[in-house]
């Protein structure tokens, strides 16, 4: 079957060339990128040294904002819930509260991801980067909604399509931020690129989840290392697939 979708090159590729001997959007769409689970984990672990406290401070900022926002929205919505006896209204309040939190949280998560991307190319990072991408709030929010809808539809279609899309769209959000793509372009670019190494991406994320789970056992102390490592793993994956723009490094 012929894949009718052709990604518009002019919209997907920035005029600036990727920095370093890494990937590019064109190569990623053809599946021409390196992906070794062992190499990515080894490199990420090595790069965690000297950067973990900046990441930890970034996570602290993120959780502080998200928890504060949840408290404020919770208090504001409590009045609505108390005034309404309709279960539908209560469900809608909960949905809108979660969407409001995601609207603010997603740009901050992408700040952490871009910290991982910058660390992957040995560029200095600082915790304040979690506040850098609120200008991308709307496209990130739209992308999140599209991804959720597509995954839900996929899960309704015998589950397997949903699991496939859950992994395939894994790089959509950073493509919106780092390459300036539109939501659908980012989703399709991520899907096409990851499809070439879908099982490898799934395997790496599974291994990383096991590492994170184990690190939680001794009072969560191990997460001092594994949370930053997770962001750097993400950054290395992104770098190897799509390269890193000059603006990202210079920012």
N, C-alpha and C positions, 0 to 999 in steps of 0.2 A: 504493500500500500504506500502510495506517495504521500509524504508529509507536506501538506499544502501550505503550511505556515512558513513564511520566509521572513526572518527578522530584519527589519529595516536597518541597513548598515549605518546610514547617516545618523540614526537616532541612538544606536547602541554604542558606537565607538567614539570616544572623546578625541578631540584633535591632538591632545597631548599623548605621547607614546608612553606605555607602561615603563616604569623604572626597574632596572635590574633584569637578570636573565630568568624571568619568570613567565607566567602565562599572559594571555590576552583574551579578549572576548572572542575574537575570531578563532583562535586555537581551541578555546573551551567549547565552542559550538561544534567543532569537529572532533572533540574528544582527545585533543593532542595536549595532554597535561600529565604531569607525574603525580602519582598517588600511591604512596607506600605508607601503610598504617604505622609500621615500626619507625620509619624515618620521621614522620610527622610528630609522633609522640616523643621521640628522642630530642628532636630540635625544640619542640615546645617546652620540654622539661628544662633543657639547657637555658632557654631564653627566659624562663620564670625567675631564675636567679638575677637579682638586681632590679626587678620590676614588680615584684609581688606586692609591695606596700603601696605603690601608686594604684594598682588594681584594687587592693583592699579598700583604700580610701574612696575610690570611685564607686565601689559596691556600697560603701557606707552612705555616700551621698544619695545613691539610687534608692536604697531602702528607706532612708530618712524621708525623702520626698514622697515616695509611694505610700508609706505608712501614714504620714501626715495627711496626704490627700484622701486616703481611705477614711480616716477619722472625720475629716471635714465633711466629705460627701455623705458619710454614714449618719452624721448628726443632721445634715440638711434633709436627707431622705427619710429620716426616722419620723419626722412630722407628717410626711405624705403617707407613710405606711400606717401610722396610728390613726390618721383621719379616714383612711379608706378601709373598708371591709371586703373589698373585691379582690379575690386572689390574683386576678389578671393584672390589676394595678401593682400589686406587690411584686409580681414576677417582672413586670416592665421596669419598675424602679431598680430592682437588682441588676437587670440587664444594662440599663443606662448608667448605673454606678460603675459597673465593670468596664463599660466602654469608655467612660470618662477617665478612669484610672489608666487604661491602655493608651489613651490618647496622649497622656503625659509620659507614661513609662516607656513607650516604644522608642522615642528619640533618645532617651537616656540609655536604654539597652544598646542602641546602635552606637552611642558614644563609647561604651565599653568594648563593643566589637571593633570599632575603628582603632581603639587603643591596641587591640590584639593585632590588627593589620599593620599598624605602624611598628609595633614591636617585632613583627615577623621580618621586617626589613631593617631592623636595628635603628629605627628613628626614635628620638626621645619622646616620652609620653608624660602626661600629667593628668591627675584625677579630674581636673576641671573640664576635661573633654566630654564628660558625661552631659554637660549642659550645652554643648556646641551645636547640636543638630535639631533644635526646636523649629528651625526654619523648614525642616522636612516633615513636620508633624502631620500635615494633611496627606501628602502622598504615602507616607508610611501607614497611616490609619486606613487609607483606601486599600493599600496592598494587603494589610492584615485582614480586612473584611473579605476581599476577593479570595485570599488563600483559605480562610475559614470556610467560605461558601463552597469552594471547589473541593476541599477535603471532605466536608460533610456530604456533598453529593456523591463523591467517590466512595465513601463509607456505606452509603445507602445502596450503591451498585455492587453488592457482593463483597464489600469490605476491602478487597485487595486493591482496587483502584485508589481508594482513599489512603491506604498505607503507602502506595507508590508516590502519590502526590505530596504526602506529608514530608517525605524525604526530598522529592524532586524540587520543591519550592524552598528548600532550606537556605539558599543564597539570595532569595529575592530581595529581602530587606536591605542587606548591605549594598546590593546593586543599585537600589534607589538612592542611597546616600552617597556612595563612593563614585558611581558612574553617572549619576544624575538621570537614570532611566525612569520612564513612566511605570506605574504599577504593573500593567499587563506585559510590557516589554521585559521588565525585570523578572516576572514570573516565568515567562516563556524562555528567557535566556537561561535562568537557573535550571528549569526543567530539562532543556535540551542538553546542557552541559553535564548535569548530574546523572542523567540517564546513561551516559557512557560508562560511568563507574558507580552505579547505584548501589550495588552490593558492598563495594568498598567503603562508600560513605556511610552506609548503614552499619557496617562492621566497626568502623572507627567510632561512630557515635555510641554504639553499644559498649565498646571497650571503655570509652570515656565515662559513661554513666556508671559502669562497674567501679571504676577508679574513684569517682565522686562518692558513690555509696560507701565504699570501704573507708574513705577518708572521714566520713561522718561518725564512724564508730567510736574513736577515742575522744568523745566530747566535741567532735567537729574540729579539732585542732588541725587535722590534716588539710582542711579546706583553705587554710592560709596559703597553701601551695596549689591545691587542685583547682580552685576557682580561677586564679590567674592563668593557670595552665590551660583550662578549658577555653578561655578567651583567645589565648595565643594559638591553640590548635585551630580554632575557627579562623583566625587571621592567616595562618599558614595555608590552610585549605583554600581560602579565598585568593591569596597571593598566587598559589600554584595554578589555580584555574584561570583567573582573570587579570592577574597583574595588579599593580598599584599605580594610581595616577600621581603625577607630579604634584598636583594641588594637595593631595592627601598627605604627602610627605612634608610639603612645605608649610602646611597649616600649623 
